[in-house]
Amino acid sequence: MVEIIKEAGKKYLIREEMYALDTSVVGDKIEGVSDPFGRLAIHANKLCLIHPETGEEMCFQSYYPPVFNSIVKNNPGK
């Protein structure tokens, strides 16, 4: 499990950056990587936006899905 901080971008940009590091993202069907969750194993932990009318910064945070724990438990140190 890794933390990637992006100022802006899409999930395909994260995937491309991971490939550049000679690794891949769990669940990436394009690269033929195992898909134990039925989805790409990328989760936005925090999202901040500027409200278009008030100009106020609004931040939303969520924890990663507990099912992601199975990756770490089954692959310690990877």
Summary of the structure (lengths in Angstrom):
residues: 78
radius of gyration: 14.9
end to end distance: 7.7
largest distance: 46.4
contacts: 138
relative contact order: 0.15
helix: 28%
strand: 13%
